[in-house]
């Protein structure tokens, strides 16, 4: 059955008119006449069998249906432009992967190691996008996701990658007492917003008394918490794998025990159906497992 898809000319005319609220300005932007814009909008409304604009004097205003449709059209046109620019920039004969990754894992662990991947697979372009929350993978435009286990991934193919280990960490200048457990109780605590009871659970697990585990500032990302720790603003519970270099160099210290219970399993999540990028994805997965195995064996 033939798809009911408006012409690109109609969609561009509608998008411009919706943004400007004026057919004349839309015509100026697209180097068309105002009559041409009006005709494209009329064709679109005929296809949809509904009006998209209300007339307000010399201006036009989106009605509720038009406002909703304008939002989707703008997203579609933006995505199409990004994809077109991306394809235009791809070397001939190359392959590509689009991977969604948790932001701090991406910036602190994955991206600094990509020189090794690029050297082994120069014909694969690896595109990284940050995603904090689980989402529906099929139809998202991503070939795979690096994320923690979650019910949202039900029905997907899962490859276990690593077990996250959280450790309390702070700037060495903040350790002014020999009793580090007492010091932990007195230091300002830094929380990750998505895990608000982490310090309470750590205190219960470690046996270290914390007078008010919930007290302290809250940040969205581990990257933010690490930046605050580096600035000497307090102590945070962060994955050890993100701060190995800082611990080794003495820029940060962690004299307290790591958490055993505050842990998540991280996986490479792939769609159930085999995609056209399956061979490239297998190469990336193999490289990723080797890198993580090296990290584990040297820890």
KOLKOL-345328 format. One record per residue: residue number from 0; x, y, z of N, C-alpha, C in turn. Coordinates in steps of 0.05 Angstrom, whole numbers. Layout:
BEGIN
{r NUM, {X, Y, Z}, {X, Y, Z}, {X, Y, Z}}
...
This chain:
BEGIN
{r 0, {17, -24, 0}, {0, 0, 0}, {18, 25, 0}}
{r 1, {10, 44, -16}, {26, 69, -19}, {26, 84, 8}}
{r 2, {49, 94, 16}, {51, 109, 41}, {37, 136, 38}}
{r 3, {24, 145, 59}, {13, 172, 59}, {33, 191, 72}}
{r 4, {52, 200, 56}, {73, 218, 65}, {72, 244, 49}}
{r 5, {70, 267, 63}, {70, 292, 48}, {96, 297, 34}}
{r 6, {96, 314, 14}, {120, 321, -1}, {139, 336, 18}}
{r 7, {164, 335, 12}, {184, 350, 27}, {178, 380, 25}}
{r 8, {169, 389, 1}, {163, 417, -3}, {141, 426, 16}}
{r 9, {120, 410, 19}, {98, 417, 37}, {107, 418, 66}}
{r 10, {123, 398, 73}, {133, 398, 101}, {151, 421, 108}}
{r 11, {168, 428, 89}, {186, 451, 94}, {170, 477, 95}}
{r 12, {150, 480, 77}, {133, 504, 78}, {118, 506, 104}}
{r 13, {107, 483, 113}, {92, 483, 138}, {110, 489, 162}}
{r 14, {134, 478, 162}, {153, 482, 184}, {160, 512, 186}}
{r 15, {166, 524, 163}, {174, 552, 163}, {150, 570, 171}}
{r 16, {126, 564, 161}, {103, 580, 169}, {96, 577, 198}}
{r 17, {99, 553, 208}, {94, 548, 237}, {113, 563, 255}}
{r 18, {139, 564, 247}, {158, 579, 263}, {154, 609, 262}}
{r 19, {148, 619, 239}, {145, 648, 236}, {117, 659, 242}}
{r 20, {97, 641, 240}, {69, 650, 243}, {61, 670, 222}}
{r 21, {73, 666, 198}, {69, 686, 177}, {78, 673, 150}}
{r 22, {60, 672, 131}, {66, 660, 105}, {87, 676, 90}}
{r 23, {86, 703, 92}, {105, 720, 77}, {133, 715, 87}}
{r 24, {137, 713, 113}, {164, 708, 124}, {174, 680, 117}}
{r 25, {155, 661, 117}, {162, 634, 109}, {171, 634, 80}}
{r 26, {157, 649, 63}, {164, 650, 35}, {192, 663, 31}}
{r 27, {198, 684, 47}, {224, 697, 45}, {246, 677, 53}}
{r 28, {242, 662, 74}, {262, 643, 83}, {268, 622, 62}}
{r 29, {247, 612, 48}, {250, 590, 29}, {254, 600, 0}}
{r 30, {256, 627, -3}, {259, 638, -30}, {236, 630, -48}}
{r 31, {211, 632, -38}, {187, 626, -53}, {168, 650, -51}}
{r 32, {146, 648, -66}, {126, 669, -63}, {107, 661, -41}}
{r 33, {93, 681, -30}, {73, 676, -9}, {51, 657, -20}}
{r 34, {44, 660, -45}, {24, 642, -57}, {33, 614, -58}}
{r 35, {59, 609, -63}, {70, 582, -64}, {68, 569, -37}}
{r 36, {74, 585, -16}, {72, 574, 11}, {43, 567, 17}}
{r 37, {25, 585, 10}, {-4, 580, 15}, {-13, 555, 1}}
{r 38, {-4, 550, -24}, {-12, 526, -38}, {-1, 501, -26}}
{r 39, {24, 502, -16}, {36, 478, -4}, {21, 471, 22}}
{r 40, {13, 492, 38}, {-1, 487, 62}, {-29, 476, 56}}
{r 41, {-42, 486, 35}, {-68, 476, 27}, {-66, 447, 19}}
{r 42, {-45, 439, 4}, {-42, 411, -3}, {-38, 393, 21}}
{r 43, {-23, 403, 40}, {-18, 388, 65}, {-44, 384, 80}}
{r 44, {-59, 406, 83}, {-84, 404, 98}, {-104, 386, 84}}
{r 45, {-103, 386, 57}, {-121, 368, 42}, {-114, 339, 46}}
{r 46, {-87, 333, 47}, {-78, 306, 53}, {-87, 297, 81}}
{r 47, {-84, 315, 100}, {-90, 309, 128}, {-120, 310, 134}}
{r 48, {-135, 324, 116}, {-164, 327, 119}, {-170, 343, 144}}
{r 49, {-154, 363, 150}, {-159, 381, 173}, {-143, 406, 170}}
{r 50, {-152, 427, 183}, {-138, 453, 183}, {-116, 452, 203}}
{r 51, {-94, 466, 197}, {-71, 468, 214}, {-67, 496, 226}}
{r 52, {-78, 516, 213}, {-75, 544, 222}, {-102, 557, 226}}
{r 53, {-102, 577, 244}, {-125, 595, 246}, {-115, 622, 237}}
{r 54, {-131, 637, 222}, {-124, 663, 213}, {-129, 684, 235}}
{r 55, {-109, 700, 240}, {-111, 722, 260}, {-102, 747, 247}}
{r 56, {-120, 762, 235}, {-113, 786, 220}, {-95, 778, 196}}
{r 57, {-71, 791, 195}, {-53, 785, 173}, {-34, 762, 180}}
{r 58, {-37, 752, 204}, {-19, 730, 212}, {-35, 703, 213}}
{r 59, {-20, 682, 215}, {-32, 656, 219}, {-22, 644, 245}}
{r 60, {-39, 629, 258}, {-32, 617, 284}, {-39, 588, 283}}
{r 61, {-20, 571, 292}, {-25, 543, 293}, {-49, 537, 312}}
{r 62, {-67, 520, 303}, {-87, 510, 321}, {-76, 486, 337}}
{r 63, {-89, 475, 356}, {-78, 453, 372}, {-68, 429, 355}}
{r 64, {-83, 422, 335}, {-74, 400, 317}, {-48, 408, 303}}
{r 65, {-48, 432, 292}, {-25, 442, 278}, {0, 444, 296}}
{r 66, {-4, 452, 321}, {19, 455, 339}, {31, 428, 344}}
{r 67, {14, 408, 348}, {25, 381, 353}, {39, 370, 328}}
{r 68, {27, 374, 305}, {39, 364, 281}, {66, 379, 275}}
{r 69, {66, 405, 281}, {91, 421, 276}, {114, 410, 292}}
{r 70, {108, 402, 317}, {130, 391, 334}, {141, 365, 322}}
{r 71, {125, 348, 312}, {134, 323, 300}, {149, 328, 273}}
{r 72, {138, 346, 258}, {151, 353, 232}, {178, 364, 236}}
{r 73, {181, 382, 256}, {207, 394, 262}, {227, 373, 270}}
{r 74, {219, 355, 287}, {237, 334, 296}, {245, 317, 272}}
{r 75, {226, 310, 254}, {232, 294, 231}, {251, 308, 212}}
{r 76, {246, 333, 207}, {264, 348, 189}, {292, 351, 201}}
{r 77, {293, 356, 227}, {320, 359, 240}, {335, 333, 238}}
{r 78, {321, 311, 244}, {334, 284, 242}, {343, 278, 214}}
{r 79, {326, 284, 194}, {333, 279, 167}, {357, 295, 158}}
{r 80, {359, 320, 167}, {382, 337, 160}, {407, 326, 173}}
{r 81, {405, 317, 199}, {429, 306, 212}, {438, 281, 198}}
{r 82, {419, 263, 191}, {427, 238, 177}, {439, 244, 150}}
{r 83, {428, 264, 136}, {439, 271, 109}, {467, 281, 112}}
{r 84, {472, 299, 131}, {499, 310, 135}, {518, 287, 143}}
{r 85, {508, 269, 159}, {525, 247, 168}, {533, 229, 144}}
{r 86, {514, 222, 127}, {520, 205, 104}, {539, 219, 85}}
{r 87, {535, 245, 82}, {552, 261, 64}, {581, 260, 73}}
{r 88, {585, 258, 100}, {612, 258, 111}, {625, 231, 114}}
{r 89, {611, 210, 107}, {622, 183, 110}, {641, 176, 86}}
{r 90, {665, 166, 92}, {683, 157, 70}, {670, 134, 55}}
{r 91, {675, 133, 29}, {664, 112, 13}, {673, 84, 22}}
{r 92, {654, 66, 24}, {661, 39, 32}, {663, 34, 62}}
{r 93, {659, 55, 78}, {662, 52, 107}, {636, 42, 120}}
{r 94, {639, 32, 144}, {615, 23, 160}, {613, 41, 184}}
{r 95, {589, 41, 196}, {585, 59, 219}, {568, 45, 240}}
{r 96, {572, 54, 264}, {556, 44, 287}, {546, 68, 303}}
{r 97, {522, 68, 312}, {511, 88, 330}, {505, 75, 357}}
{r 98, {520, 83, 377}, {519, 70, 403}, {510, 91, 424}}
{r 99, {489, 84, 439}, {481, 101, 462}, {495, 91, 487}}
{r 100, {505, 110, 503}, {522, 103, 526}, {515, 122, 549}}
{r 101, {517, 112, 573}, {515, 129, 596}, {536, 151, 596}}
{r 102, {530, 176, 602}, {549, 198, 597}, {576, 195, 610}}
{r 103, {577, 188, 636}, {602, 187, 650}, {619, 163, 640}}
{r 104, {606, 141, 634}, {621, 118, 623}, {633, 126, 597}}
{r 105, {619, 142, 581}, {629, 150, 555}, {653, 169, 558}}
{r 106, {651, 189, 574}, {672, 209, 576}, {696, 200, 592}}
{r 107, {691, 183, 613}, {712, 175, 631}, {726, 149, 623}}
{r 108, {712, 132, 609}, {724, 106, 603}, {725, 100, 573}}
{r 109, {703, 102, 559}, {701, 92, 532}, {717, 110, 512}}
{r 110, {710, 136, 511}, {722, 153, 491}, {753, 155, 493}}
{r 111, {764, 156, 518}, {794, 156, 520}, {807, 131, 508}}
{r 112, {792, 110, 504}, {804, 85, 494}, {798, 80, 464}}
{r 113, {784, 99, 452}, {776, 94, 424}, {798, 95, 403}}
{r 114, {821, 107, 411}, {843, 106, 392}, {851, 77, 386}}
{r 115, {849, 60, 406}, {855, 32, 401}, {835, 19, 382}}
{r 116, {810, 25, 386}, {789, 14, 368}, {793, 25, 340}}
{r 117, {798, 50, 337}, {802, 62, 310}, {826, 51, 296}}
{r 118, {847, 44, 311}, {871, 32, 299}, {865, 4, 288}}
{r 119, {849, -11, 303}, {842, -39, 295}, {821, -39, 273}}
{r 120, {802, -20, 274}, {780, -20, 254}, {777, 7, 242}}
{r 121, {796, 15, 225}, {795, 42, 213}, {771, 46, 194}}
{r 122, {759, 24, 185}, {736, 26, 167}, {709, 29, 181}}
{r 123, {710, 29, 208}, {685, 32, 224}, {684, 59, 237}}
{r 124, {664, 75, 230}, {659, 100, 244}, {641, 95, 268}}
{r 125, {650, 102, 292}, {635, 97, 316}, {624, 124, 326}}
{r 126, {597, 126, 326}, {583, 150, 335}, {572, 145, 363}}
{r 127, {578, 162, 382}, {570, 159, 410}, {549, 180, 417}}
{r 128, {528, 172, 430}, {507, 190, 440}, {503, 184, 469}}
{r 129, {498, 205, 485}, {493, 201, 514}, {464, 197, 519}}
{r 130, {458, 176, 535}, {431, 170, 543}, {432, 162, 573}}
{r 131, {417, 176, 590}, {417, 169, 618}, {396, 149, 626}}
{r 132, {373, 150, 612}, {351, 133, 619}, {347, 111, 599}}
{r 133, {337, 87, 608}, {330, 66, 588}, {309, 76, 569}}
{r 134, {308, 64, 545}, {289, 72, 525}, {283, 48, 507}}
{r 135, {265, 51, 488}, {258, 29, 470}, {279, 29, 448}}
{r 136, {295, 8, 446}, {318, 7, 427}, {309, 4, 398}}
{r 137, {291, -15, 392}, {283, -18, 364}, {270, 8, 353}}
{r 138, {279, 17, 330}, {268, 41, 319}, {281, 67, 329}}
{r 139, {300, 65, 348}, {312, 88, 360}, {334, 100, 342}}
{r 140, {344, 85, 323}, {367, 94, 307}, {393, 85, 318}}
{r 141, {393, 71, 341}, {418, 61, 353}, {422, 32, 347}}
{r 142, {447, 24, 343}, {453, -4, 338}, {455, -19, 365}}
{r 143, {463, -6, 386}, {466, -19, 412}, {467, 3, 434}}
{r 144, {465, -6, 459}, {466, 11, 482}, {485, -1, 503}}
{r 145, {501, 16, 515}, {516, 7, 539}, {502, 19, 563}}
{r 146, {490, 2, 579}, {473, 12, 601}, {472, -10, 623}}
{r 147, {460, -3, 645}, {456, -23, 666}, {431, -39, 661}}
{r 148, {430, -62, 673}, {407, -80, 670}, {381, -66, 678}}
{r 149, {360, -70, 663}, {335, -56, 668}, {312, -70, 654}}
{r 150, {288, -71, 666}, {266, -85, 652}, {260, -74, 625}}
{r 151, {268, -49, 619}, {262, -37, 593}, {276, -52, 570}}
{r 152, {297, -68, 577}, {312, -82, 556}, {301, -110, 552}}
{r 153, {278, -116, 563}, {266, -143, 560}, {262, -149, 530}}
{r 154, {270, -173, 522}, {268, -182, 495}, {292, -175, 477}}
{r 155, {311, -159, 489}, {335, -152, 474}, {357, -173, 479}}
{r 156, {377, -173, 463}, {401, -189, 467}, {420, -175, 487}}
{r 157, {429, -189, 507}, {445, -176, 528}, {472, -190, 530}}
{r 158, {493, -174, 530}, {520, -184, 535}, {531, -170, 560}}
{r 159, {535, -186, 582}, {546, -174, 607}, {573, -162, 602}}
{r 160, {578, -139, 613}, {604, -125, 610}, {620, -124, 635}}
{r 161, {608, -113, 656}, {623, -110, 681}, {603, -104, 704}}
{r 162, {613, -108, 729}, {598, -102, 753}, {609, -76, 764}}
{r 163, {592, -57, 767}, {600, -31, 777}, {607, -33, 807}}
{r 164, {629, -21, 816}, {637, -20, 844}, {639, 9, 853}}
{r 165, {624, 18, 873}, {625, 45, 883}, {644, 47, 906}}
{r 166, {659, 69, 907}, {677, 75, 929}, {674, 104, 938}}
{r 167, {676, 109, 964}, {676, 137, 973}, {703, 150, 965}}
{r 168, {703, 174, 955}, {728, 186, 946}, {727, 216, 952}}
{r 169, {750, 227, 958}, {752, 256, 963}, {779, 267, 956}}
{r 170, {782, 293, 957}, {808, 306, 953}, {826, 300, 977}}
{r 171, {852, 294, 973}, {869, 288, 996}, {871, 311, 1016}}
{r 172, {868, 335, 1007}, {871, 358, 1026}, {849, 358, 1047}}
{r 173, {827, 344, 1042}, {805, 343, 1062}, {810, 324, 1085}}
{r 174, {829, 306, 1082}, {834, 286, 1103}, {853, 299, 1123}}
{r 175, {842, 309, 1144}, {858, 324, 1164}, {859, 308, 1191}}
{r 176, {846, 285, 1192}, {846, 270, 1217}, {855, 242, 1212}}
{r 177, {867, 230, 1233}, {876, 202, 1230}, {853, 182, 1230}}
{r 178, {831, 189, 1242}, {808, 171, 1243}, {791, 177, 1217}}
{r 179, {796, 161, 1196}, {784, 167, 1170}, {754, 162, 1171}}
{r 180, {745, 144, 1188}, {716, 139, 1190}, {701, 163, 1202}}
{r 181, {714, 175, 1223}, {702, 199, 1234}, {703, 222, 1214}}
{r 182, {725, 222, 1198}, {727, 243, 1178}, {705, 240, 1157}}
{r 183, {699, 215, 1150}, {678, 210, 1130}, {651, 221, 1140}}
{r 184, {646, 218, 1166}, {621, 228, 1178}, {620, 258, 1177}}
{r 185, {643, 272, 1179}, {644, 301, 1180}, {645, 315, 1153}}
{r 186, {655, 300, 1133}, {658, 313, 1107}, {630, 318, 1094}}
{r 187, {628, 340, 1078}, {603, 345, 1063}, {599, 321, 1044}}
{r 188, {575, 311, 1043}, {569, 288, 1026}, {557, 298, 999}}
{r 189, {566, 285, 978}, {556, 291, 951}, {540, 267, 941}}
{r 190, {516, 273, 932}, {497, 252, 924}, {493, 252, 894}}
{r 191, {486, 229, 883}, {476, 227, 856}, {446, 227, 858}}
{r 192, {433, 244, 843}, {404, 248, 846}, {388, 222, 841}}
{r 193, {398, 206, 822}, {383, 181, 816}, {386, 159, 837}}
{r 194, {404, 163, 856}, {409, 143, 877}, {410, 157, 904}}
{r 195, {387, 168, 913}, {387, 185, 936}, {393, 171, 963}}
{r 196, {389, 145, 964}, {394, 131, 990}, {421, 117, 990}}
{r 197, {439, 123, 971}, {465, 109, 969}, {481, 112, 994}}
{r 198, {483, 136, 1005}, {499, 139, 1030}, {487, 125, 1054}}
{r 199, {461, 125, 1055}, {448, 110, 1077}, {454, 80, 1075}}
{r 200, {452, 70, 1051}, {458, 41, 1047}, {488, 35, 1051}}
{r 201, {505, 54, 1043}, {534, 49, 1048}, {540, 49, 1078}}
{r 202, {528, 67, 1093}, {533, 68, 1122}, {525, 42, 1135}}
{r 203, {501, 32, 1127}, {491, 7, 1138}, {509, -17, 1130}}
{r 204, {518, -17, 1106}, {534, -39, 1096}, {563, -39, 1108}}
{r 205, {575, -16, 1110}, {603, -14, 1118}, {606, -13, 1149}}
{r 206, {584, -6, 1163}, {586, -3, 1192}, {597, 24, 1201}}
{r 207, {602, 42, 1182}, {613, 68, 1188}, {589, 87, 1195}}
{r 208, {590, 98, 1219}, {567, 115, 1228}, {567, 142, 1214}}
{r 209, {544, 148, 1202}, {540, 174, 1189}, {516, 187, 1201}}
{r 210, {520, 210, 1214}, {498, 222, 1229}, {474, 229, 1212}}
{r 211, {478, 239, 1188}, {455, 246, 1171}, {463, 238, 1142}}
{r 212, {459, 213, 1135}, {468, 204, 1109}, {455, 218, 1085}}
{r 213, {431, 230, 1089}, {417, 242, 1067}, {426, 271, 1063}}
{r 214, {442, 282, 1081}, {450, 310, 1078}, {470, 314, 1056}}
{r 215, {468, 336, 1042}, {488, 342, 1022}, {476, 350, 995}}
{r 216, {493, 359, 977}, {484, 368, 950}, {479, 344, 933}}
{r 217, {464, 349, 912}, {456, 327, 893}, {462, 335, 864}}
{r 218, {474, 317, 850}, {481, 321, 822}, {469, 299, 805}}
{r 219, {464, 305, 780}, {452, 285, 762}, {471, 263, 754}}
{r 220, {496, 270, 748}, {515, 251, 736}, {539, 246, 754}}
{r 221, {550, 222, 752}, {575, 216, 766}, {597, 235, 757}}
{r 222, {597, 244, 732}, {617, 263, 722}, {616, 289, 738}}
{r 223, {592, 298, 745}, {589, 322, 761}, {599, 318, 789}}
{r 224, {593, 294, 801}, {602, 288, 828}, {632, 287, 829}}
{r 225, {645, 275, 808}, {674, 273, 807}, {686, 301, 805}}
{r 226, {674, 318, 789}, {684, 346, 786}, {683, 360, 813}}
{r 227, {661, 356, 828}, {658, 368, 855}, {679, 358, 874}}
{r 228, {684, 332, 873}, {705, 320, 890}, {733, 331, 883}}
{r 229, {738, 333, 857}, {764, 344, 848}, {768, 373, 858}}
{r 230, {746, 387, 861}, {747, 415, 870}, {748, 417, 900}}
{r 231, {748, 394, 914}, {750, 394, 943}, {725, 401, 957}}
{r 232, {702, 395, 945}, {676, 403, 956}, {664, 382, 975}}
{r 233, {676, 358, 977}, {665, 338, 994}, {672, 310, 985}}
{r 234, {657, 291, 994}, {662, 263, 988}, {638, 251, 973}}
{r 235, {644, 235, 953}, {623, 223, 936}, {627, 193, 933}}
{r 236, {605, 179, 928}, {606, 151, 921}, {605, 149, 891}}
{r 237, {627, 140, 878}, {629, 139, 849}, {641, 112, 841}}
{r 238, {635, 103, 816}, {648, 78, 806}, {678, 81, 805}}
{r 239, {691, 61, 817}, {721, 62, 818}, {733, 63, 790}}
{r 240, {721, 50, 770}, {733, 49, 744}, {735, 77, 731}}
{r 241, {719, 96, 741}, {720, 123, 729}, {743, 140, 740}}
{r 242, {754, 132, 763}, {774, 149, 777}, {800, 134, 782}}
{r 243, {805, 112, 767}, {830, 97, 772}, {855, 115, 768}}
{r 244, {855, 132, 747}, {878, 149, 742}, {882, 169, 765}}
{r 245, {861, 181, 775}, {863, 200, 796}, {872, 187, 822}}
{r 246, {863, 163, 827}, {872, 149, 851}, {901, 141, 849}}
{r 247, {910, 132, 826}, {938, 124, 822}, {957, 148, 824}}
{r 248, {948, 171, 815}, {966, 194, 816}, {964, 209, 843}}
{r 249, {945, 201, 860}, {943, 215, 886}, {926, 240, 885}}
{r 250, {914, 246, 862}, {897, 269, 860}, {872, 266, 876}}
{r 251, {863, 241, 879}, {840, 234, 896}, {848, 211, 914}}
{r 252, {834, 208, 937}, {840, 186, 955}, {814, 172, 964}}
{r 253, {817, 146, 970}, {794, 131, 980}, {803, 111, 1001}}
{r 254, {806, 121, 1026}, {816, 103, 1047}, {794, 86, 1060}}
{r 255, {770, 87, 1049}, {747, 73, 1060}, {741, 48, 1043}}
{r 256, {727, 28, 1054}, {722, 4, 1038}, {702, 9, 1016}}
{r 257, {706, -6, 994}, {687, -4, 971}, {660, -17, 980}}
{r 258, {639, -9, 966}, {613, -20, 971}, {610, -47, 956}}
{r 259, {598, -66, 970}, {591, -91, 957}, {563, -92, 947}}
{r 260, {545, -79, 962}, {516, -80, 955}, {508, -59, 935}}
{r 261, {521, -35, 935}, {515, -14, 916}, {528, -20, 890}}
{r 262, {515, -37, 874}, {528, -47, 850}, {507, -52, 829}}
{r 263, {515, -47, 804}, {497, -52, 781}, {512, -68, 760}}
{r 264, {498, -85, 746}, {509, -99, 723}, {506, -83, 698}}
{r 265, {528, -79, 684}, {527, -64, 659}, {529, -84, 636}}
{r 266, {514, -77, 615}, {511, -95, 592}, {512, -80, 566}}
{r 267, {520, -94, 545}, {516, -84, 518}, {489, -95, 508}}
{r 268, {470, -77, 503}, {443, -85, 495}, {440, -82, 465}}
{r 269, {430, -103, 452}, {427, -104, 423}, {399, -112, 416}}
{r 270, {389, -103, 394}, {363, -111, 385}, {362, -141, 378}}
{r 271, {339, -153, 381}, {336, -181, 376}, {341, -188, 347}}
{r 272, {332, -169, 329}, {336, -174, 300}, {364, -167, 292}}
{r 273, {376, -183, 274}, {402, -177, 264}, {401, -154, 244}}
{r 274, {416, -133, 248}, {415, -110, 231}, {437, -111, 210}}
{r 275, {437, -91, 192}, {457, -90, 171}, {485, -84, 182}}
{r 276, {486, -73, 206}, {512, -67, 219}, {522, -89, 238}}
{r 277, {511, -113, 235}, {517, -134, 254}, {547, -141, 255}}
{r 278, {560, -142, 232}, {589, -149, 231}, {605, -127, 246}}
{r 279, {599, -102, 241}, {613, -80, 254}, {607, -81, 284}}
{r 280, {582, -88, 292}, {575, -89, 320}, {590, -112, 334}}
{r 281, {593, -134, 320}, {608, -156, 331}, {638, -148, 336}}
{r 282, {649, -133, 318}, {677, -124, 321}, {679, -105, 346}}
{r 283, {660, -87, 349}, {660, -69, 372}, {656, -85, 398}}
{r 284, {638, -104, 398}, {633, -119, 422}, {658, -135, 430}}
{r 285, {671, -147, 411}, {695, -163, 417}, {717, -144, 429}}
{r 286, {721, -121, 416}, {741, -102, 426}, {734, -93, 454}}
{r 287, {708, -87, 459}, {699, -77, 485}, {704, -98, 507}}
{r 288, {699, -123, 501}, {703, -144, 521}, {733, -148, 527}}
{r 289, {749, -146, 507}, {778, -148, 511}, {788, -125, 529}}
{r 290, {779, -101, 523}, {787, -78, 539}, {778, -81, 568}}
{r 291, {754, -90, 573}, {743, -93, 600}, {757, -116, 614}}
{r 292, {764, -137, 600}, {779, -159, 612}, {806, -150, 621}}
{r 293, {819, -133, 605}, {846, -122, 612}, {843, -105, 638}}
{r 294, {822, -90, 639}, {817, -73, 663}, {814, -91, 688}}
{r 295, {798, -112, 685}, {792, -130, 708}, {817, -144, 717}}
{r 296, {834, -153, 698}, {857, -169, 704}, {879, -152, 717}}
{r 297, {879, -126, 713}, {899, -108, 724}, {889, -94, 750}}
{r 298, {863, -98, 756}, {852, -84, 780}, {863, -96, 805}}
